[in-house]
Amino acid sequence: MSENKKKKTAVKKTAVKKTPKKGLLLRIVIILVVVGVIGYFGARYFPQTQLDQVKVEEVKVEIKNLIPESTTGNISLPEMLVGYDDVVISWESSNESAVNKLGVVNSPSYEQEDKIVNLTATISINSSDAMAKLFNDFFKVNNQKIVFTITIKHREASSEEKIRLVKVGLFVPLTTATDIGLLTQDHLFNSVNINWQTSNASIMTAAGKKVATGAVNLTATLTCEDKTETIIFNTLVTDQPSIVTALDTNFDNLKTGTYSSVWENGGWSYERAILATDLTQTPDPDAISEQSYQKGRFKAENGKNASMTLMTFVDKPNRLTFDYEIFATDKKTTYTKDTFLNVYYSENNVWILLSKSAPLGSDKYTFDYDLSTLNLPVRFKIEIETAYASMRVDIDNVLITRYIASADVSRWIEGNIPASLSKSMFLPLTTVYGGIIEWTSSHLALSKEGLVTKQTAATKVVLTALVKGFGANINLSVNVTVSGLNTVTPVEIYFIDIGKYGQSDCGESIYIKYDNIDILVDAGDNIKASNQAIREVIDLYSEDKVIEYLIATHPDADHIGGLPFIFELYEVLNLIQFNGDHTTNLYQKYKTAYLAEECSTCAVLDAYNNVGSCMREITLGPDVFIEFLNTKNYEAKEPNTRSIVFILEAYGIRTLLTGDADNGSNSHLERDYMNTVGNIDILKAVHHGTKAGTTTEFLQAVDPEVVIITNGNYFGNKHGHPTYDAINRIYQYDNKITVYAVVGGDSEVCSLSASNSYKCELSDPMADRNGTIKITIDSNGYNIYSEHYQEKPLELSSTNFWITNPMNNFQYAK
């Protein structure tokens, strides 16, 4: 039974296998039809396809003859050629800012390197016959690409530009007791003649040789072709060495101790003293407002003197001055007992009386003492002695000056030689104190005149300075890295549009990416829309979502408000933050967040002073590093004043990031540090473009090429940012500086407030809006892009906000 079933089953299977014969015949018929159709159309179209292939190859040859290997002018990029009407050519550029798809060339400036650009031509046959197009696509006739590598040569400098650059190398100290070195030859162009004249050769010759003492003018005349410029330097020739500040203590922003304890601050040790806060009416740039200042307050008793003792030695002291005022604690106006002010000095821990005052009365006094006879390193002690049961004396403005030492000369030279170079510079031939510098170099990548000759890879060069004129010669070596010709990893800076969703009225956040290193500077306010904007940028570009360095510039809400969100969302490895704390709940949330993160934390002053693992200079890679500057205001009470200021230097391009460090609270803030910066390329406008920052004096010191403004949501926000004062100052100083704002906005109503801020009622936030601005830096220089403008960012002078601004006095020279 089972065998019969098996046989029947087998028969059935055999029958089933025989049934497909009809289907097979049908398939064969279909294949023959298709082959016939292909054969028919192939016979019709294939010869045309072959002809089209020949056309494409001929067009390639024609294009090759049109595209140069290098150029300084525009390039002809045809979309079709004569005789090839059905051949279409489209173009793409690897660097639109150097040469766009229309062939318009923007040559690098005379200070920049040549740029290497790839132009890609895509060649196709334009056919309305769908079957012909199908054949061309199938046989890869269409969309054939050919890539041309072109060198966009930098343009030659004009006569004016040559003179302007040579001017940078001219330096004469304001005061000198020595001969000085003068630049007499143009090593960069060899076409600018430099001729020096002196107003009085009996004091100093035209060659910079000291003859006698007195005031003299040294005049440099620079001539290039038909252009001439004359610069006059005033200098005072003396017999005394230059004087520098050894210690300047005005007690402001220092933390106090108590009368009952001995405590230390600001380089001094205090006994029976506190730092007292008084109020005064002090004008700030916006209004007359009440400001506070501190002074040293000492309470001496009969038999118990009050004092402040310098903790470090001063070498070659010159002068000690301070102000002091005496008060009787019982408010007596008649003084019957003695109160004295004593000043001591010590060379070896033995105190020697330097000066003892006459008996003091209720009055204001100034102590001023010549210390030039103290030739050895010494310390000082200021002491209050009284016969009263209690006597108060307030001391302020303690200033100790000293004569310069070789270390001062060395520090000045080191501060004026950059750690890395991508282009030539004039090496200084004298110092701010005088003297003559003779240079030698360890490598031809950087000559003793400062000429850069790039090697294939980045090259370490040792510059050696021999300084004459200060008694014994001073020898100093400075390490400089010269950028190489090889392709480098670009550095990308994103000035984030935190107001793109319309809720962030102020604030800023800046994201920096280098290789797999992520850096974030501030994070706007604690607003969801702002958080989203920042997150979008980081998530788009960060590879591992780990922030290696987070920099919190100062404790204002519109800078640290979003940082708890950052700590929650991303892993943060290192935090560099402002000095001190703040009283707001938002600050407490920020503090709780970073403590919970358990990341490495450094206050900026610890970083500047290289305390522990904190570093003034953070090396991110070859020729790429961050350097924190000392503004001398990091211990201020006012948040903006203590903003962290630092330089990001990449392949010789220097970007200065300034937080909100304006002159609103301290009118000298920019002046306090600007001369330590050196020339920069890119400046983040101080405090969102406030009128209390980015002064003309500051611009002259740092000399930027580009200024970026970040101010939250729109032009003319509730703070009136960016202000016309700052914008006018930038253009007035140099109308070739390009200014780009992250925000935009058009308004039907704008008005000047009582404090002259230009505030607007926003109607269209997207008008003239660049959005997030991206700067890419590599060995060829930098390129700038914006979120909403494909070709290049919109320059501020072209915005309706500036065109219609009634206070528009200056603009960019297009």
Residue pairs with C-beta under 8 A, 6 or more apart in sequence:
41 131
41 135
45 131
45 132
45 135
46 135
48 132
48 135
49 132
49 135
49 136
49 139
49 141
52 125
52 136
52 141
53 139
53 141
55 84
55 86
55 87
55 125
56 87
56 123
56 125
56 141
56 144
58 84
59 81
59 84
59 87
59 89
59 123
60 123
60 144
60 146
62 81
62 84
63 78
63 81
63 89
63 121
63 123
63 146
64 146
64 148
66 75
66 76
66 78
67 75
67 119
67 148
67 150
68 75
68 150
69 149
69 150
69 151
70 114
70 150
70 151
70 152
70 153
71 105
71 150
71 151
71 152
71 153
72 105
72 107
72 152
72 153
72 154
72 155
73 105
74 103
74 104
74 105
75 99
75 103
75 105
75 119
75 150
76 103
77 89
77 91
77 101
77 102
77 103
77 119
77 121
78 89
79 88
79 89
79 90
79 91
80 87
80 88
80 89
81 87
81 89
86 125
86 126
86 127
87 123
87 124
87 125
87 126
88 123
88 124
88 125
88 126
89 121
89 122
89 123
90 101
90 121
90 122
91 101
91 102
91 103
91 119
91 120
91 121
91 122
92 101
92 119
92 120
92 122
93 99
93 100
93 101
93 117
93 118
93 119
93 120
94 117
94 118
94 119
94 120
95 115
95 117
95 783
96 790
96 791
97 106
97 783
97 784
97 785
97 792
98 105
98 106
98 108
98 115
98 117
98 152
98 783
99 105
99 106
99 117
99 119
99 150
99 152
100 791
105 152
106 152
107 152
107 153
107 154
107 155
108 114
108 115
108 152
108 153
108 154
108 155
108 780
108 781
109 154
109 155
110 154
110 155
110 156
110 157
110 158
110 161
110 162
110 165
111 154
111 157
111 165
111 423
112 154
112 423
112 780
112 781
113 154
113 422
113 423
113 779
113 780
113 781
114 151
114 152
114 153
114 154
114 780
115 151
115 152
115 780
115 781
116 149
116 150
116 151
116 152
116 780
117 149
117 150
117 151
117 152
118 147
118 148
118 149
118 150
119 147
119 148
119 150
120 145
120 146
120 147
120 148
121 145
121 146
121 147
121 148
122 143
122 144
122 145
123 143
123 144
123 145
123 146
124 136
124 141
124 142
124 143
124 144
125 132
125 133
125 136
125 141
125 142
127 133
127 136
133 142
135 141
136 142
137 143
157 165
157 189
159 224
159 225
159 226
159 227
160 227
162 186
162 188
162 189
162 191
162 192
162 224
163 192
163 222
163 224
163 227
163 229
165 188
165 189
166 183
166 186
166 188
166 189
166 192
166 194
166 222
166 426
167 222
167 229
167 231
168 425
168 426
168 679
169 183
169 425
169 426
169 428
170 182
170 183
170 194
170 220
170 231
170 233
171 183
171 428
171 429
171 430
172 180
172 182
172 218
172 233
172 235
172 430
173 180
173 235
173 242
173 430
173 431
173 432
173 433
173 434
174 234
174 235
174 236
174 432
175 235
175 236
175 238
175 242
175 433
175 434
176 210
176 235
176 236
176 237
176 238
176 242
176 430
176 433
176 434
176 435
177 210
177 237
177 238
177 239
177 240
177 241
177 242
177 434
178 210
178 433
178 434
178 435
178 436
178 469
178 470
179 208
179 209
179 210
179 434
179 435
179 436
179 468
179 469
180 204
180 208
180 210
180 235
180 429
180 430
180 434
180 435
180 436
180 469
181 208
181 428
181 429
181 430
181 435
181 436
181 437
182 196
182 207
182 208
182 218
182 220
182 429
182 430
183 194
183 426
183 429
184 194
184 196
185 194
186 192
186 193
186 194
187 424
187 426
187 447
187 449
187 450
187 451
188 424
188 426
188 451
189 224
191 224
191 225
192 222
192 223
192 224
193 221
193 222
193 223
193 224
194 220
194 221
194 222
195 220
195 221
195 223
196 206
196 207
196 208
196 218
196 219
196 220
196 221
197 206
197 218
197 219
197 221
198 204
198 205
198 206
198 216
198 217
198 218
198 219
199 216
199 217
199 218
199 219
200 214
200 216
200 217
201 211
202 211
202 212
203 210
203 211
203 212
203 213
203 214
203 215
203 216
203 237
204 210
204 211
204 216
204 218
204 235
204 237
205 211
206 218
208 218
208 430
208 436
210 237
212 237
213 237
213 238
213 239
214 236
214 237
215 234
215 235
215 236
215 237
216 234
216 235
216 236
216 237
217 232
217 233
217 234
217 235
218 232
218 233
218 235
219 230
219 231
219 232
219 233
220 230
220 231
220 233
221 228
221 229
221 230
222 228
222 229
222 230
222 231
240 403
241 316
241 403
241 404
241 433
241 470
242 403
242 404
242 432
242 433
242 434
243 318
243 319
243 401
243 402
243 403
243 404
244 401
244 402
244 403
244 404
244 408
245 399
245 400
245 401
246 314
246 317
246 400
246 401
246 402
247 267
247 310
247 314
247 398
247 399
247 400
248 398
248 399
248 400
249 266
249 267
249 268
249 397
249 398
249 399
250 293
250 294
250 396
250 397
250 398
251 266
251 275
251 293
251 294
251 295
251 296
251 396
252 293
252 294
252 636
253 294
253 633
253 635
253 636
253 637
254 265
254 266
254 275
254 294
254 635
255 265
255 275
256 263
256 265
256 274
256 275
256 276
256 294
257 263
257 264
257 265
257 270
257 273
257 274
257 275
258 274
259 272
259 273
259 274
259 299
262 269
262 270
262 271
263 269
263 270
264 270
264 311
265 275
267 310
267 311
267 312
268 308
268 309
268 310
268 311
269 308
269 309
269 311
270 296
270 307
270 308
270 309
271 305
271 306
271 307
271 308
271 309
272 298
272 299
272 300
272 301
272 304
272 305
272 306
272 307
273 296
273 297
273 298
273 299
273 306
273 307
273 308
274 297
275 294
275 295
275 296
275 297
276 294
276 295
276 296
276 297
276 394
277 292
277 293
277 294
278 292
278 293
278 294
278 295
279 290
279 291
279 292
280 290
280 291
280 292
280 293
281 288
281 290
281 291
282 289
282 290
282 291
284 291
284 664
284 665
284 667
284 692
285 663
285 664
285 667
285 691
285 692
286 664
286 691
286 692
286 755
287 755
291 665
292 637
295 394
295 395
295 396
296 308
296 394
296 395
296 396
296 398
297 392
297 393
297 394
298 306
298 307
298 308
298 384
298 392
298 393
298 394
298 395
299 306
299 329
299 390
299 391
299 392
300 306
300 339
300 384
300 385
300 386
300 388
300 390
300 391
300 393
301 386
301 388
301 389
301 390
301 391
302 386
302 387
302 388
302 389
305 342
305 383
305 384
305 385
305 386
306 383
306 384
306 393
307 381
307 382
307 383
307 384
308 381
308 382
308 395
308 398
309 379
309 380
309 381
309 382
310 379
310 380
310 381
310 400
311 379
312 379
313 377
313 378
313 379
314 377
314 378
314 379
314 380
314 400
314 402
315 376
315 377
315 402
315 405
316 375
316 402
316 403
316 404
316 405
317 371
317 372
317 374
317 378
317 400
317 401
317 402
318 370
318 371
318 372
318 401
318 402
318 403
319 368
319 369
319 370
319 371
319 372
319 399
319 400
319 401
320 343
320 367
320 368
320 369
320 371
320 380
320 398
320 399
320 400
321 366
321 367
321 368
321 369
321 397
321 398
321 399
322 366
322 367
322 382
322 395
322 396
322 397
322 398
322 399
323 364
323 365
323 366
323 367
323 395
323 396
323 397
324 341
324 364
324 365
324 366
324 367
324 393
324 394
324 395
324 396
325 363
325 364
325 365
325 393
325 394
326 339
326 360
326 361
326 362
326 363
326 365
326 391
326 392
326 393
327 362
327 391
327 392
327 393
327 394
328 335
328 362
328 388
328 391
328 392
329 390
329 391
329 392
330 390
333 362
335 359
335 360
335 361
335 362
337 386
337 387
337 388
338 359
338 385
338 386
338 387
339 359
339 360
339 384
339 385
339 386
339 387
339 388
339 391
339 393
340 356
340 357
340 358
340 359
340 360
340 384
340 385
340 386
341 356
341 357
341 360
341 365
341 367
341 382
341 383
341 384
341 385
341 393
342 353
342 355
342 356
342 357
342 382
342 383
342 384
342 385
343 353
343 354
343 355
343 356
343 367
343 369
343 380
343 381
343 382
343 383
344 351
344 352
344 353
344 354
344 380
344 381
344 383
345 351
345 352
345 354
345 371
345 374
345 378
345 379
345 380
345 381
346 352
346 378
346 379
346 380
346 381
347 376
347 377
347 378
351 381
354 369
354 380
355 367
355 369
357 365
357 367
360 393
371 378
371 400
372 403
380 400
382 395
382 398
384 391
384 393
404 433
404 470
406 470
406 472
406 474
408 433
409 431
409 433
409 435
409 467
409 470
409 474
409 476
410 474
410 476
412 431
412 432
412 433
413 428
413 431
413 437
413 465
413 467
413 476
413 478
414 476
414 478
415 676
415 678
416 428
416 678
417 427
417 463
417 478
417 480
418 425
418 480
418 649
418 652
418 654
418 678
419 479
419 480
419 481
419 617
419 625
419 627
419 649
420 480
420 481
420 482
420 483
420 623
420 625
420 649
420 651
420 652
421 446
421 452
421 480
421 481
421 482
421 483
421 652
422 452
422 454
422 482
422 483
422 623
422 651
422 652
422 653
422 779
423 452
423 652
424 450
424 451
424 452
425 450
425 452
426 449
426 450
427 437
427 439
427 448
427 449
427 450
427 463
428 437
429 436
429 437
430 436
430 437
431 437
431 467
433 470
434 469
435 467
435 468
435 469
435 470
435 474
436 467
436 468
436 469
437 465
437 466
437 467
438 465
438 466
438 467
438 468
439 448
439 449
439 463
439 464
439 465
439 466
440 448
440 463
440 464
440 466
441 447
441 448
441 461
441 462
441 463
441 464
442 461
442 462
442 463
442 464
443 459
443 460
443 461
443 462
443 482
444 453
445 452
445 453
445 454
445 455
445 459
445 461
445 482
446 452
446 453
446 459
446 461
446 463
446 480
446 482
447 453
448 463
452 482
454 482
454 483
454 484
454 485
455 482
455 484
455 485
456 484
456 485
456 486
457 484
457 485
457 486
458 481
458 482
458 483
458 484
458 486
458 622
458 623
459 481
459 482
459 484
460 479
460 480
460 481
461 479
461 480
461 481
461 482
462 477
462 478
462 479
462 480
463 477
463 478
463 479
463 480
464 475
464 476
464 477
464 478
465 474
465 475
465 476
465 477
465 478
466 473
466 474
466 475
467 473
467 474
467 475
467 476
481 622
481 623
483 623
483 651
483 652
483 779
484 779
485 779
486 779
487 778
487 779
488 622
488 623
488 651
488 778
488 779
489 514
489 515
489 621
489 778
490 514
490 776
490 777
490 778
491 512
491 513
491 514
491 620
491 624
491 648
491 650
491 651
491 776
491 777
491 778
492 512
492 513
492 514
492 541
492 774
492 775
492 776
492 777
493 510
493 511
493 512
493 648
493 655
493 682
493 774
493 775
493 777
494 510
494 511
494 512
494 513
494 537
494 541
494 772
494 773
494 774
495 508
495 510
495 684
495 708
495 710
495 742
495 772
495 773
495 774
495 775
496 508
496 509
496 510
496 511
496 524
496 533
496 534
496 537
496 710
496 742
496 772
497 533
497 742
497 743
497 769
497 770
497 771
497 772
497 787
498 504
498 507
498 508
498 509
498 524
498 530
498 533
498 534
498 710
498 712
499 505
499 529
499 530
499 533
499 712
499 713
499 714
499 743
499 765
500 529
500 533
500 771
500 772
501 529
501 530
501 532
501 533
502 529
502 713
502 765
503 527
503 528
503 529
503 530
503 713
504 524
504 525
504 527
504 529
504 530
504 533
504 558
504 712
504 713
505 712
505 713
505 717
505 718
506 525
506 558
506 688
506 711
506 712
506 713
506 717
506 718
506 719
506 721
507 522
507 524
507 525
507 530
507 557
507 558
507 559
507 561
507 712
508 522
508 524
508 558
508 559
508 688
508 710
508 711
508 712
509 520
509 521
509 522
509 523
509 524
509 530
509 534
509 562
510 520
510 521
510 522
510 657
510 684
510 710
511 518
511 519
511 520
511 521
511 534
511 537
511 538
511 541
512 518
512 519
512 520
512 521
512 648
513 519
513 541
513 542
514 620
514 621
514 624
514 650
515 620
515 621
516 543
516 544
517 548
517 549
517 620
517 621
518 538
518 542
518 544
518 546
518 547
518 548
518 549
519 547
519 548
519 549
519 550
519 551
519 626
520 534
520 538
520 547
520 549
520 550
520 551
520 566
521 551
521 553
521 657
522 551
522 552
522 553
522 559
522 560
522 562
522 563
522 659
523 530
523 531
523 534
523 559
523 560
523 561
523 562
523 563
523 565
523 566
524 530
524 531
524 533
524 534
524 558
524 559
524 561
524 562
524 712
525 557
525 558
525 561
525 562
526 557
526 561
526 562
526 564
526 565
526 586
526 589
527 561
527 562
530 561
530 562
531 562
531 565
534 562
534 566
535 569
537 772
538 545
538 547
538 570
539 545
542 570
545 570
545 571
546 570
546 571
546 572
546 573
547 566
547 570
547 571
547 572
547 573
548 573
548 574
549 573
549 574
549 576
549 618
549 626
550 563
550 566
550 572
550 574
550 575
550 576
550 599
551 575
551 576
551 577
551 644
551 646
552 559
552 560
552 563
552 575
552 576
552 577
552 578
552 590
552 644
553 559
553 578
553 643
553 644
553 659
553 660
554 560
554 578
554 639
554 640
554 642
554 643
554 644
554 659
554 660
555 578
555 580
555 581
555 582
555 584
555 587
555 590
555 639
556 639
556 640
556 660
557 584
557 586
558 712
559 659
559 660
560 586
560 587
560 590
561 586
561 590
563 590
563 593
563 594
564 589
564 590
564 592
564 593
566 572
567 593
567 594
567 596
567 597
568 593
571 597
572 594
572 597
572 599
573 599
573 600
574 599
574 600
574 601
574 602
575 594
575 597
575 599
575 600
575 601
575 602
576 602
576 603
576 604
576 607
576 614
576 628
576 644
577 594
577 601
577 602
577 603
577 604
577 644
578 603
578 604
578 634
578 639
578 642
578 643
578 644
579 603
579 604
579 605
579 634
579 635
579 642
580 635
580 637
580 642
581 587
581 591
582 639
594 601
600 613
602 611
602 613
602 614
602 615
603 614
604 628
604 634
604 644
605 630
605 634
605 635
606 612
606 614
607 614
607 615
607 616
607 628
608 616
608 628
608 629
608 630
608 634
609 616
610 616
616 627
616 628
617 625
617 626
617 627
617 628
618 625
618 626
618 627
619 625
620 626
623 649
623 650
623 651
623 652
624 649
624 650
624 651
625 648
625 649
626 646
626 647
626 648
626 649
627 646
627 647
627 649
628 644
628 645
628 646
629 645
629 646
629 647
629 673
629 676
629 677
630 673
630 676
631 643
631 645
631 661
631 669
631 672
631 673
632 672
632 673
633 641
633 642
633 661
633 666
633 669
633 672
634 642
634 644
635 642
636 642
636 665
636 666
638 664
638 665
638 666
639 660
640 659
640 660
640 661
640 662
640 664
640 665
640 687
641 661
641 664
641 665
641 666
641 669
642 661
643 658
643 659
643 660
643 661
644 659
644 661
645 656
645 657
645 658
645 659
645 661
645 673
646 656
646 657
647 654
647 655
647 656
647 657
647 677
647 680
648 654
648 655
648 657
649 655
650 777
651 777
651 778
651 779
653 681
653 682
653 777
653 781
653 782
654 678
654 679
654 680
654 681
654 682
655 680
655 681
655 682
655 683
655 684
655 775
655 777
656 677
656 680
656 682
656 683
656 684
656 702
656 704
657 684
658 683
658 684
658 685
658 686
658 687
658 693
659 687
660 686
660 687
660 688
660 690
661 669
661 670
661 686
661 687
661 693
662 669
662 670
662 686
662 687
662 690
662 692
662 693
663 669
663 670
663 692
663 693
663 695
664 687
664 690
664 692
664 693
666 672
670 686
670 693
670 695
670 697
670 698
671 697
671 698
674 697
674 698
674 701
674 702
675 701
677 701
677 702
678 702
679 702
679 703
680 702
680 703
680 704
681 704
681 705
681 706
681 782
682 704
682 705
682 706
682 707
682 708
682 775
682 782
683 694
683 702
683 704
683 706
683 707
683 708
684 707
684 708
684 710
685 693
685 694
685 707
685 708
685 709
685 710
685 722
685 726
685 730
685 739
686 693
686 694
686 698
686 726
687 693
688 709
688 710
688 711
688 712
688 719
688 721
688 722
689 709
689 711
689 721
689 722
689 723
689 726
689 727
689 741
690 719
690 721
690 722
690 723
690 726
691 723
691 724
691 725
691 726
691 756
691 757
693 726
694 707
694 726
694 729
694 730
695 729
696 729
696 732
696 733
699 729
699 730
699 733
699 734
700 733
703 734
704 737
705 736
705 737
705 738
706 737
706 738
706 739
706 740
706 784
707 730
707 737
707 738
707 739
707 740
708 739
708 740
708 741
708 742
708 773
708 775
709 721
709 722
709 739
709 740
709 741
709 742
709 743
709 796
710 741
710 742
710 743
711 717
711 719
711 721
711 722
711 741
711 742
711 743
712 721
712 743
713 743
713 745
713 762
713 765
714 743
714 744
714 745
714 747
714 760
714 762
714 765
715 722
715 741
715 743
715 744
715 745
715 747
715 760
715 768
715 799
715 801
716 745
716 747
716 750
716 758
716 759
716 760
716 762
716 801
717 759
717 760
718 759
719 757
720 753
720 755
720 757
720 758
720 759
722 741
723 757
723 758
724 758
724 805
724 807
724 808
724 809
725 756
727 739
727 796
727 802
727 810
728 807
728 808
728 809
728 810
730 737
730 739
731 737
731 739
731 797
731 810
731 811
731 812
732 809
732 810
735 810
735 811
735 812
735 813
736 812
736 813
737 812
738 795
738 812
739 795
739 796
739 797
739 812
740 770
740 773
740 784
740 786
740 793
740 794
740 795
740 796
741 770
741 796
741 799
742 770
742 771
742 772
742 773
743 765
743 769
743 770
744 765
744 766
744 767
744 768
744 769
744 770
744 794
744 799
744 801
745 760
745 762
745 764
745 765
745 766
745 767
745 768
745 769
745 801
746 762
746 763
746 764
746 767
746 768
746 800
746 801
747 760
747 761
747 762
747 763
747 801
748 761
748 763
749 760
749 761
750 758
750 759
750 760
750 761
750 804
750 805
751 758
751 759
751 760
752 758
752 759
752 806
752 807
753 759
758 805
758 807
760 801
766 788
767 800
768 794
768 798
768 799
768 800
768 801
769 788
770 786
770 787
770 788
770 789
770 793
770 794
771 786
771 787
771 788
772 786
772 787
773 784
773 785
773 786
773 787
773 793
774 784
774 785
774 786
774 787
775 782
775 783
775 784
775 785
776 782
776 783
776 785
784 792
784 793
785 792
785 793
786 792
786 793
786 794
795 812
795 814
796 802
796 812
797 803
797 811
797 812
797 814
802 808
802 811
